[in-house]
Amino acid sequence: MNYKLIAIDMDGTLLNNEEKISKRNKEALHRAIEAGIHVVLSTGRLLRSALYYSKSIDLGNPVVACNGAVVSCGDEDKLLYEKTLRTESVEKLIQLAEENNIYYHFYDKNTFYSRKLDEKITKHHESYRDNLKKQQINLKLLEDPLKILREEKPKIYKFVFIEDDKNKLLHFREALKSIEGINISSSWHNNVEVMNKGVSKGEGLKQLCKKLSINRSQVVAIGDNENDVSMFQVAGLAVAMENGEDIVKEYSHVVTDTNDQDGVAKAIEKYVLNL
């Protein structure tokens, strides 16, 4: 198959467990670009983070961010597609999280919004600080999230809820189904992610393929978690990471090596570049 686009998840896929992109992965991406193939980061991260990584390795391609809620041609101000959460949905999400004592944060294009943190989640949040600063991501800690939503009216693309108690998280995920107009997914074992109804990496990929006049059969998608399943359903070749969740492997055509063992590069070399 003559593939024309490779959509690659970041965390747990392109990035190793130290959140770095290996030399072999970089080389494989650039070989694909030299062959005339679009290499697209497709991530749950906010847009500025996706663009930061894309530019840091000179991809020069569009990115799909916030699980498909926003697609950019390579600049924050040049969007190919966007779909934000409705204000009504956002208010209900915040209220439900507060009622259930669940940690949450949410994104616009370049800002990470979170409540003031208690001891339970300080460690988790501190792990973000250096990366946020390096990627020039704005951080806003909020006393009253509803107030800033009503006064500043930011465009919110995605919510992330984090809870280490598996049963509590499952219960909360079930409770989220009472809110209309949202799409629920996950990118890690201890989180639930919420976007507007109809938003997914798969839909973002469809929109991008339409803009680029690329047939879905000519797309390779590589990922490791539930939020990658939708793009697997779009792609002509779906590649799961060995370190990925069982659900993503169920929807894949092939399984490559882990994110710490250059799994992305090995998949591109074998199935795209035919090395």
C-alpha positions in Angstrom: 0.0 0.0 0.0 1.2 3.5 -0.9 0.5 5.3 2.4 0.3 9.1 2.4 -0.3 10.0 6.1 0.9 8.6 9.4 -1.0 9.8 12.5 1.0 9.1 15.7 -0.1 9.4 19.3 2.4 10.9 21.7 2.3 9.7 25.3 3.0 6.0 25.5 3.7 5.8 21.7 6.1 8.3 20.1 7.4 9.5 23.5 9.4 7.0 25.6 8.8 6.8 29.4 11.1 9.8 29.9 8.8 11.8 27.6 11.5 12.0 24.9 11.6 11.1 21.2 14.4 8.7 20.5 16.9 9.2 17.7 15.6 6.2 15.8 12.1 7.5 16.0 13.1 10.9 14.7 15.1 9.4 11.8 12.1 7.2 10.8 9.7 10.2 10.9 12.1 12.2 8.6 12.6 9.4 6.2 8.8 9.2 5.9 8.6 13.0 5.3 11.4 12.7 2.6 9.2 10.1 0.9 6.4 12.6 0.7 4.3 11.3 3.5 2.5 13.6 6.0 3.6 12.8 9.6 0.9 14.1 12.0 1.0 14.1 15.8 -2.4 13.1 17.1 -2.6 13.6 20.8 -4.8 14.3 23.8 -2.5 17.1 24.8 -3.5 20.7 24.3 -2.6 22.4 21.0 0.5 24.4 22.2 2.1 21.2 23.5 1.4 19.3 20.3 2.9 22.1 18.2 5.9 22.4 20.5 6.8 18.7 19.9 6.0 18.9 16.2 8.3 22.0 15.7 11.0 20.6 18.0 11.7 17.8 15.5 10.9 19.8 12.4 7.9 17.9 11.3 6.3 20.9 9.6 3.0 19.1 9.4 -0.6 19.6 10.8 -1.3 18.4 14.3 -4.5 16.9 15.8 -4.8 18.0 19.5 -7.1 17.6 22.5 -8.3 14.2 21.2 -9.4 15.7 17.9 -11.2 18.8 19.2 -8.7 21.0 17.3 -6.7 20.5 14.2 -4.0 22.9 13.1 -2.0 23.3 10.0 1.0 24.1 12.2 0.1 27.4 13.9 -2.1 28.2 16.8 -3.9 30.8 14.7 -4.3 28.6 11.6 -6.9 26.1 12.5 -8.3 23.6 10.1 -11.0 22.4 12.4 -12.2 23.0 16.0 -15.1 21.9 18.2 -15.3 23.2 21.7 -17.3 22.0 24.7 -20.6 23.9 25.3 -20.6 26.2 28.3 -23.6 24.3 29.7 -21.6 21.0 29.5 -18.6 22.5 31.1 -20.5 23.8 34.1 -22.1 20.4 34.6 -18.7 18.7 34.4 -17.3 20.9 37.0 -20.2 20.5 39.3 -20.1 16.7 39.0 -16.4 16.6 39.7 -16.8 18.8 42.7 -19.6 16.7 44.1 -17.5 13.5 43.7 -14.3 15.1 44.9 -12.5 14.2 41.7 -9.4 16.1 40.5 -9.8 17.8 37.1 -8.1 20.2 34.8 -9.2 21.5 31.4 -7.6 23.1 28.3 -8.1 25.8 25.7 -5.5 26.1 22.9 -2.6 27.3 25.2 -3.8 27.3 28.8 -3.9 24.6 31.4 -6.7 25.4 33.9 -6.8 23.7 37.3 -8.3 24.1 40.8 -5.9 25.0 43.6 -4.4 21.8 44.6 -4.5 19.7 47.8 -1.9 17.2 49.0 -3.6 14.4 47.2 -2.7 15.7 43.7 0.2 18.1 44.4 2.7 15.5 43.3 0.9 14.8 40.1 0.6 18.5 39.3 4.2 19.3 40.1 5.3 16.9 37.4 3.7 19.2 34.9 5.3 22.4 36.0 8.6 22.2 34.2 7.1 20.9 31.0 4.4 23.6 31.0 7.1 26.3 31.4 9.3 24.8 28.7 6.4 24.6 26.2 5.2 28.1 27.1 1.9 26.8 28.3 -0.1 29.2 30.5 -1.1 27.9 33.9 -4.1 29.2 35.7 -5.0 27.9 39.2 -8.6 28.8 39.9 -10.4 29.5 43.1 -13.7 29.5 41.3 -13.7 27.8 37.8 -17.3 28.7 37.1 -16.5 32.4 37.6 -13.7 32.5 35.0 -15.9 30.5 32.5 -18.7 33.1 32.9 -16.4 36.1 32.9 -13.7 35.3 30.4 -15.6 32.7 28.3 -12.5 30.7 27.2 -12.9 28.1 24.4 -12.6 24.8 26.3 -11.6 21.8 24.2 -11.1 19.0 26.7 -11.5 18.0 30.4 -9.3 15.5 32.2 -10.4 13.8 35.4 -7.8 11.9 37.4 -8.4 9.3 40.2 -6.2 6.5 41.4 -9.1 4.6 43.0 -10.2 2.5 40.1 -13.7 1.8 41.4 -14.3 5.5 42.2 -13.1 6.4 38.7 -15.5 3.8 37.1 -18.4 5.1 39.1 -17.6 8.7 38.1 -17.3 7.7 34.4 -20.7 6.1 34.6 -22.1 9.3 36.2 -20.7 11.4 33.3 -23.2 9.6 31.0 -25.9 11.7 32.6 -24.5 14.8 30.9 -25.8 15.2 27.3 -23.6 16.5 24.5 -20.3 15.0 25.5 -17.9 12.3 24.3 -16.0 10.2 27.0 -12.7 8.5 26.5 -9.4 7.7 28.3 -5.7 8.0 27.6 -4.3 6.4 30.8 -5.4 3.8 33.4 -6.3 6.5 36.0 -8.0 9.1 33.9 -11.2 9.9 32.0 -11.3 12.5 29.3 -14.3 14.5 28.0 -14.8 16.4 24.8 -17.8 17.7 23.0 -20.1 15.2 21.4 -18.7 13.9 18.1 -15.1 14.8 19.0 -12.4 12.1 18.7 -9.0 11.6 17.2 -10.8 9.6 14.5 -13.0 12.6 13.6 -10.1 15.0 13.7 -8.2 12.6 11.3 -11.2 12.5 9.0 -11.3 16.3 8.8 -7.6 16.4 8.1 -7.8 13.7 5.4 -10.6 15.7 3.7 -8.5 18.9 3.7 -5.5 17.0 2.3 -7.6 14.9 -0.2 -6.2 11.7 1.3 -8.1 8.5 1.2 -8.5 6.9 4.6 -7.1 3.6 3.2 -3.8 5.5 2.8 -3.6 6.4 6.5 -1.4 4.7 9.1 -2.4 5.3 12.8 -0.2 4.4 15.7 -1.3 4.4 19.3 -1.5 2.8 22.7 -4.8 3.6 24.5 -8.6 3.9 24.3 -8.5 7.4 22.8 -6.6 6.0 19.8 -9.3 3.5 18.9 -11.3 6.0 16.9 -8.4 6.8 14.6 -7.7 3.0 14.3 -11.3 2.7 12.9 -10.4 5.4 10.3 -7.0 4.2 9.2 -6.1 1.7 6.5 -3.4 0.3 8.9 -3.8 0.5 12.6 -0.7 -0.2 14.7 -0.9 -0.8 18.4 2.1 -0.4 20.7 3.2 -3.5 22.6 2.9 -1.5 25.9 -0.7 -0.5 24.9 -4.0 -1.4 26.5 -5.8 -4.5 25.4 -8.6 -2.5 23.9 -6.3 -0.8 21.4 -4.7 -4.1 20.4 -8.2 -5.5 19.7 -8.8 -2.8 17.1 -5.3 -3.0 15.6 -4.1 -4.8 12.5 -0.6 -5.3 13.8 1.3 -4.7 17.1 4.8 -3.1 17.1 7.4 -2.9 19.9 7.1 -0.7 23.0 7.5 3.0 23.3 10.8 2.4 25.0 12.0 0.1 22.2 11.4 2.4 19.2 8.1 0.8 18.4 7.0 3.7 16.2 10.2 3.6 14.1 10.0 -0.2 13.7 6.4 0.1 12.4 7.3 2.9 9.9 10.3 1.1 8.7 8.5 -2.2 8.2 5.0 -1.2 6.9 5.6 2.2 5.3 9.2 2.4 4.1 9.5 -1.3 3.5 13.0 -1.4 4.8 
